[in-house]
C-alpha cells in the first residue's frame, strides 16, 4: 500500500514536469509573436515610405513615351526592355540619368558601332529632339544626373577661373590646348574643339569611359560654366601663331622646331661652305 503522503508527492512532481514543457512552449509562442509583429511593423514602414509603384509602372510624360518607342526599336537588344541591362551586351541604364544618354547618343557613340577599347564618336543616328526624348525616358526610369535647360550653358562663366580648373583637372588627358591625347589600353581622350556646351556638361556629370565624374559635389554648376566658357571662348579661338601642330603640347612643337630648324641650319651651313 502506498501512503497518502508519498502519493501526494508523486502527483506534485508529475505536475511540475508537465508545467516545464508548457512554460517552454509559451516562451516559444511569445518569441514567434514578437518576431511576427516586428516583421509586420517593418513591412508597414517600408510600405509607408517606399515608392508606391515601380519606375516601370509609373506613368510616363509625353516626351518619355516618344523616347520609349525609340528605345524599344533601337536600344532594347542590349539594354533590356526596362533598361535593366543584359549581361554581356549592355549595362543597366537605371539611374544613369539623362546626362549620360545625351553624351553617348548625342555624339553618335551609341548605338555602338563595334566592340573596341572605347566607343568612337561618329555621326549621330538620332537627331537632337529624339536624343532628348530617349534621355527623358531613361531619366524617368530611375532618375540620375540631368542637364540644365538651354544650349548656352556658359553664359556668365569666368574664363580665367575656368582655365585654372581645366589645367588642374582636365589638361592631363585632354592636353593644355584641348587637342586630346592617348591613354592606356588603347583608349584616348577626345579633342574638345568641336564639342557643344551640353556635351561638355553631360561628360562632366556622367564621366564616360576613363573620365572621372565631376558631379555638383566636385564642381559646382557655376564652376562647370567657368570650364565650358574657357573651352568654348579660349581653346576654340584661331591660333594667332599659325599652324597649331595639333595642339598636342610641347613635344610635337619641340620636335617640329628641331627637325625643321636643324635641317634649315645644316643646309645653310652646307651652302655657305660650298660658296666659300
SULMOLIN-V610273 format. One record per pair of residues at least 12 apart in sequence whose ideal C-beta (glycine too) atoms are under 10 Angstrom apart, sorted by sequence separation. I is the first residue (numbers start at 0). J is the second residue. D is the distance in Angstrom with one decimal. If there is no record, write none. Layout:
I;J;D / I;J;D
This chain:
70;82;7.5 / 76;88;7.1 / 77;89;3.2 / 78;90;7.5 / 79;91;7.6 / 81;93;7.6 / 82;94;9.3 / 106;118;8.6 / 107;119;8.3 / 108;120;5.8 / 109;121;10.0 / 112;124;9.9 / 134;146;8.2 / 165;177;8.2 / 177;189;9.6 / 178;190;5.7 / 179;191;7.3 / 203;215;9.8 / 234;246;8.0 / 240;252;9.8 / 244;256;9.9 / 67;80;10.0 / 76;89;8.1 / 77;90;8.8 / 78;91;7.4 / 79;92;8.3 / 82;95;8.6 / 106;119;9.6 / 107;120;5.7 / 108;121;7.4 / 110;123;9.9 / 162;175;9.7 / 177;190;6.6 / 178;191;8.0 / 179;192;9.0 / 189;202;9.2 / 200;213;9.6 / 213;226;8.5 / 242;255;8.8 / 67;81;10.0 / 75;89;9.6 / 78;92;5.4 / 79;93;9.5 / 106;120;4.9 / 107;121;4.1 / 109;123;9.2 / 110;124;6.0 / 172;186;9.7 / 174;188;7.7 / 176;190;9.4 / 177;191;3.8 / 178;192;7.6 / 203;217;8.5 / 204;218;9.5 / 67;82;9.7 / 74;89;7.9 / 77;92;9.9 / 78;93;9.6 / 103;118;7.0 / 106;121;8.1 / 107;122;5.3 / 108;123;9.0 / 109;124;8.2 / 110;125;9.2 / 131;146;9.5 / 172;187;8.6 / 173;188;4.9 / 176;191;9.0 / 177;192;6.2 / 203;218;6.5 / 106;122;9.5 / 107;123;4.3 / 109;125;9.4 / 172;188;3.8 / 173;189;7.7 / 174;190;8.9 / 176;192;9.0 / 103;120;9.9 / 106;123;6.8 / 107;124;6.8 / 171;188;8.6 / 172;189;9.4 / 173;190;7.9 / 174;191;9.1 / 177;194;8.9 / 74;92;8.1 / 105;123;6.2 / 107;125;9.0 / 170;188;10.0 / 173;191;5.8 / 189;207;9.8 / 104;123;6.8 / 169;188;8.6 / 189;208;9.5 / 203;222;9.5 / 204;223;8.4 / 89;109;9.1 / 104;124;7.6 / 105;125;8.1 / 188;208;9.1 / 200;220;8.9 / 203;223;5.8 / 89;110;9.8 / 104;125;5.9 / 105;126;9.7 / 109;130;9.9 / 187;208;9.4 / 188;209;7.5 / 189;210;9.7 / 70;92;8.9 / 89;111;8.2 / 105;127;7.2 / 169;191;8.5 / 186;208;6.5 / 187;209;8.8 / 188;210;7.7 / 88;111;9.8 / 127;150;9.2 / 186;209;5.5 / 200;223;5.9 / 203;226;7.4 / 105;129;9.9 / 106;130;9.5 / 109;133;9.4 / 199;223;8.2 / 200;224;8.7 / 203;227;8.7 / 55;80;8.6 / 100;125;10.0 / 104;129;8.3 / 105;130;4.8 / 184;209;8.8 / 55;81;4.9 / 74;100;9.4 / 101;127;9.3 / 104;130;4.9 / 105;131;8.8 / 165;191;9.3 / 182;208;8.9 / 183;209;8.2 / 200;226;9.0 / 54;81;7.9 / 55;82;8.7 / 103;130;9.4 / 104;131;9.6 / 182;209;5.6 / 196;223;9.7 / 199;226;7.3 / 200;227;6.6 / 53;81;9.0 / 54;82;8.8 / 55;83;9.1 / 102;130;9.8 / 105;133;9.7 / 182;210;9.9 / 196;224;8.9 / 199;227;5.2 / 101;130;6.1 / 104;133;6.0 / 105;134;8.3 / 198;227;9.8 / 70;100;9.5 / 74;104;8.8 / 100;130;7.1 / 101;131;7.4 / 103;133;9.8 / 104;134;7.3 / 169;199;10.0 / 197;227;9.4 / 66;97;9.7 / 73;104;9.4 / 78;109;9.5 / 100;131;8.8 / 103;134;9.6 / 196;227;5.3 / 199;230;6.2 / 77;109;9.1 / 100;132;9.7 / 101;133;8.9 / 102;134;9.5 / 195;227;9.4 / 196;228;9.2 / 199;231;8.1 / 77;110;8.0 / 97;130;9.5 / 100;133;5.6 / 101;134;5.1 / 104;137;9.5 / 194;227;9.2 / 66;100;8.8 / 76;110;9.1 / 77;111;7.6 / 97;131;8.0 / 100;134;3.9 / 169;203;9.3 / 196;230;8.9 / 69;104;9.5 / 74;109;7.8 / 99;134;8.3 / 100;135;8.7 / 168;203;9.5 / 196;231;6.7 / 73;109;9.1 / 74;110;7.1 / 97;133;8.7 / 98;134;7.9 / 100;136;8.4 / 101;137;9.7 / 194;230;7.3 / 195;231;8.7 / 73;110;6.0 / 97;134;3.7 / 100;137;5.0 / 101;138;10.0 / 172;209;7.4 / 173;210;9.3 / 194;231;8.4 / 55;93;9.4 / 96;134;8.2 / 97;135;6.3 / 99;137;7.6 / 100;138;7.9 / 172;210;7.4 / 192;230;9.0 / 54;93;7.1 / 95;134;9.9 / 97;136;8.9 / 98;137;9.7 / 99;138;9.7 / 172;211;9.6 / 191;230;5.4 / 192;231;10.0 / 54;94;9.6 / 97;137;6.3 / 98;138;8.8 / 156;196;9.7 / 191;231;9.0 / 194;234;9.8 / 92;133;9.8 / 96;137;7.1 / 97;138;4.1 / 169;210;9.0 / 194;235;9.2 / 95;137;6.6 / 96;138;5.8 / 97;139;9.1 / 154;196;9.1 / 169;211;10.0 / 192;234;6.9 / 193;235;8.5 / 94;137;9.2 / 95;138;9.0 / 100;143;9.3 / 101;144;10.0 / 152;195;8.8 / 153;196;5.6 / 168;211;8.2 / 191;234;6.1 / 192;235;5.9 / 92;136;9.3 / 93;137;8.3 / 94;138;9.9 / 96;140;9.6 / 99;143;7.1 / 101;145;9.2 / 102;146;9.4 / 151;195;9.8 / 152;196;3.9 / 169;213;9.2 / 190;234;9.6 / 191;235;8.2 / 92;137;5.1 / 95;140;8.9 / 96;141;8.4 / 97;142;9.5 / 98;143;7.2 / 99;144;7.2 / 101;146;6.2 / 150;195;7.0 / 151;196;6.3 / 152;197;6.4 / 168;213;7.3 / 92;138;9.9 / 94;140;8.1 / 95;141;7.9 / 96;142;6.6 / 97;143;7.1 / 98;144;4.2 / 100;146;9.9 / 150;196;6.3 / 151;197;9.5 / 152;198;10.0 / 153;199;8.7 / 93;140;5.4 / 94;141;4.4 / 95;142;9.3 / 96;143;2.4 / 97;144;7.5 / 98;145;6.1 / 149;196;8.4 / 150;197;6.3 / 152;199;7.9 / 153;200;9.2 / 92;140;6.5 / 93;141;3.6 / 94;142;6.2 / 95;143;5.1 / 96;144;4.0 / 97;145;4.8 / 98;146;5.4 / 149;197;8.5 / 152;200;5.4 / 91;140;9.5 / 92;141;7.7 / 93;142;8.5 / 94;143;4.9 / 95;144;7.8 / 96;145;5.6 / 97;146;6.3 / 147;196;9.5 / 152;201;9.9 / 164;213;9.3 / 168;217;8.6 / 91;141;8.6 / 93;143;8.3 / 94;144;9.3 / 96;146;8.8 / 146;196;9.5 / 147;197;8.7 / 168;218;7.9 / 73;124;7.3 / 92;143;8.7 / 146;197;5.9 / 192;243;9.8 / 73;125;8.0 / 146;198;9.8 / 177;229;9.3 / 147;200;7.3 / 177;230;6.3 / 82;136;8.2 / 146;200;5.7 / 164;218;7.0 / 168;222;9.8 / 192;246;8.0 / 69;124;9.7 / 82;137;6.2 / 146;201;5.9 / 190;245;8.9 / 191;246;9.5 / 69;125;6.8 / 73;129;9.6 / 144;200;9.6 / 145;201;9.6 / 177;233;8.8 / 178;234;8.8 / 190;246;8.1 / 83;140;9.0 / 144;201;8.2 / 169;226;7.4 / 173;230;8.9 / 176;233;9.6 / 177;234;4.0 / 82;140;4.8 / 83;141;9.5 / 146;204;7.2 / 164;222;6.0 / 168;226;8.2 / 176;234;6.4 / 177;235;8.0 / 66;125;9.8 / 74;133;7.4 / 78;137;9.0 / 81;140;6.9 / 82;141;7.4 / 144;203;9.3 / 145;204;8.1 / 146;205;9.9 / 163;222;9.9 / 164;223;9.0 / 175;234;9.0 / 69;129;5.8 / 73;133;8.4 / 81;141;9.3 / 144;204;4.0 / 165;225;8.8 / 169;229;9.4 / 174;234;9.7 / 68;129;10.0 / 69;130;9.1 / 143;204;8.8 / 144;205;6.2 / 160;221;8.8 / 161;222;7.8 / 164;225;6.2 / 165;226;5.6 / 169;230;8.5 / 173;234;9.1 / 70;132;8.9 / 74;136;9.4 / 143;205;8.5 / 144;206;9.4 / 160;222;7.3 / 161;223;8.9 / 163;225;8.5 / 164;226;5.3 / 165;227;9.8 / 176;238;8.9 / 65;128;8.7 / 66;129;7.8 / 69;132;6.2 / 70;133;5.7 / 74;137;9.0 / 161;224;7.8 / 162;225;8.3 / 163;226;9.6 / 166;229;9.2 / 65;129;7.9 / 66;130;9.0 / 68;132;8.5 / 69;133;5.3 / 157;221;8.4 / 160;224;9.5 / 161;225;3.5 / 162;226;8.7 / 165;229;5.4 / 66;131;7.9 / 67;132;8.5 / 68;133;9.6 / 71;136;9.6 / 117;182;8.7 / 156;221;7.7 / 157;222;9.1 / 160;225;4.4 / 161;226;4.5 / 164;229;7.6 / 165;230;6.9 / 178;243;7.9 / 62;128;9.0 / 65;131;9.4 / 66;132;3.6 / 67;133;8.5 / 70;136;5.6 / 116;182;9.0 / 131;197;9.8 / 155;221;7.9 / 156;222;8.8 / 159;225;8.3 / 160;226;8.6 / 161;227;7.1 / 162;228;9.2 / 163;229;8.6 / 178;244;9.0 / 179;245;9.0 / 180;246;10.0 / 181;247;9.8 / 65;132;4.4 / 66;133;4.3 / 69;136;7.9 / 70;137;7.6 / 116;183;9.5 / 117;184;8.9 / 130;197;9.8 / 134;201;9.1 / 156;223;8.3 / 157;224;8.1 / 158;225;7.3 / 161;228;5.1 / 162;229;4.7 / 176;243;7.0 / 178;245;5.4 / 179;246;8.6 / 180;247;6.9 / 64;132;8.5 / 65;133;8.6 / 66;134;7.0 / 67;135;9.3 / 68;136;8.9 / 116;184;5.9 / 117;185;7.7 / 119;187;9.8 / 127;195;9.8 / 144;212;8.5 / 152;220;9.1 / 156;224;3.7 / 157;225;4.8 / 158;226;9.7 / 160;228;8.7 / 161;229;3.1 / 162;230;9.3 / 165;233;8.9 / 176;244;9.4 / 178;246;3.4 / 179;247;8.2 / 180;248;7.9 / 62;131;7.0 / 63;132;7.2 / 66;135;5.3 / 67;136;4.8 / 116;185;3.5 / 117;186;4.8 / 120;189;6.4 / 155;224;6.1 / 156;225;4.6 / 157;226;9.9 / 158;227;9.9 / 159;228;9.4 / 160;229;8.0 / 161;230;7.4 / 165;234;8.4 / 176;245;8.5 / 177;246;6.4 / 178;247;5.2 / 62;132;5.1 / 63;133;9.0 / 65;135;8.3 / 66;136;3.2 / 67;137;9.5 / 70;140;9.3 / 115;185;7.5 / 116;186;5.0 / 117;187;7.4 / 119;189;9.3 / 120;190;9.4 / 127;197;9.2 / 144;214;6.9 / 153;223;9.0 / 154;224;7.3 / 155;225;9.1 / 156;226;7.6 / 158;228;5.0 / 159;229;8.0 / 161;231;9.4 / 162;232;10.0 / 176;246;3.2 / 178;248;7.6 / 61;132;9.1 / 62;133;9.5 / 63;134;9.3 / 64;135;9.2 / 65;136;8.0 / 66;137;7.4 / 115;186;9.4 / 116;187;8.3 / 117;188;10.0 / 144;215;8.7 / 152;223;7.6 / 153;224;5.6 / 156;227;6.1 / 157;228;6.8 / 158;229;5.1 / 161;232;8.6 / 162;233;6.7 / 174;245;9.0 / 175;246;8.0 / 176;247;7.5 / 60;132;9.7 / 62;134;9.0 / 63;135;4.6 / 64;136;7.8 / 66;138;9.0 / 67;139;9.0 / 117;189;9.3 / 152;224;6.4 / 153;225;8.3 / 156;228;3.0 / 157;229;8.4 / 158;230;9.5 / 161;233;8.1 / 162;234;9.3 / 174;246;6.4 / 175;247;9.6 / 176;248;7.0 / 62;135;4.4 / 63;136;4.3 / 66;139;8.6 / 67;140;9.2 / 120;193;9.2 / 147;220;7.4 / 151;224;9.9 / 153;226;8.6 / 154;227;9.5 / 155;228;8.1 / 156;229;7.5 / 158;231;9.2 / 173;246;9.7 / 174;247;6.1 / 175;248;6.2 / 178;251;9.3 / 61;135;9.2 / 62;136;7.8 / 63;137;8.6 / 66;140;9.9 / 120;194;9.6 / 153;227;4.1 / 154;228;8.3 / 156;230;9.8 / 158;232;5.5 / 159;233;9.6 / 174;248;5.3 / 175;249;8.9 / 60;135;6.6 / 63;138;7.6 / 64;139;9.7 / 152;227;5.7 / 153;228;4.1 / 156;231;8.8 / 158;233;6.0 / 59;135;8.5 / 60;136;8.9 / 62;138;9.6 / 63;139;4.7 / 147;223;9.3 / 151;227;9.4 / 152;228;9.2 / 153;229;8.6 / 156;232;8.3 / 59;136;6.9 / 62;139;9.1 / 63;140;8.6 / 147;224;9.4 / 153;230;8.2 / 60;138;9.5 / 120;198;9.7 / 153;231;5.5 / 170;248;9.1 / 60;139;6.7 / 152;231;9.3 / 153;232;7.3 / 59;139;5.8 / 151;231;9.5 / 58;139;9.2 / 59;140;9.2 / 108;189;9.9 / 57;139;6.9 / 57;140;9.0 / 106;189;8.7 / 55;139;9.9 / 54;139;7.0 / 55;140;7.4 / 54;140;5.1 / 55;141;9.4 / 53;140;9.9 / 54;141;5.3 / 106;193;9.9 / 53;141;9.6 / 54;142;8.2 / 106;194;8.2 / 106;195;9.3 / 118;207;7.8 / 105;195;8.2 / 117;207;8.5 / 118;208;7.1 / 117;208;4.8 / 102;194;9.9 / 105;197;7.3 / 106;198;6.1 / 116;208;8.9 / 117;209;7.5 / 105;198;6.2 / 116;209;9.8 / 101;195;9.8 / 102;197;8.6 / 106;201;8.9 / 101;197;6.2 / 102;198;6.1 / 105;201;7.4 / 106;202;9.0 / 101;198;7.3 / 102;199;9.2 / 102;200;9.0 / 103;201;8.6 / 98;197;9.0 / 101;200;8.7 / 102;201;3.9 / 103;202;9.9 / 108;207;7.7 / 101;201;4.6 / 102;202;5.4 / 108;208;9.0 / 100;201;8.4 / 101;202;9.5 / 102;203;9.5 / 106;207;9.1 / 98;200;7.4 / 99;201;7.2 / 102;204;8.3 / 103;205;8.0 / 98;201;4.4 / 99;202;9.5 / 101;204;9.3 / 102;205;5.5 / 97;201;8.3 / 98;202;8.4 / 101;205;8.5 / 102;206;9.6 / 103;207;6.8 / 96;201;9.2 / 98;203;8.5 / 99;204;7.8 / 100;205;8.7 / 102;207;5.7 / 103;208;9.8 / 98;204;4.1 / 99;205;4.0 / 97;204;9.3 / 98;205;4.8 / 99;206;8.8 / 96;204;7.3 / 97;205;9.5 / 98;206;9.6 / 99;207;7.3 / 102;210;9.8 / 96;205;7.2 / 98;207;9.8 / 95;205;6.9 / 98;214;9.9
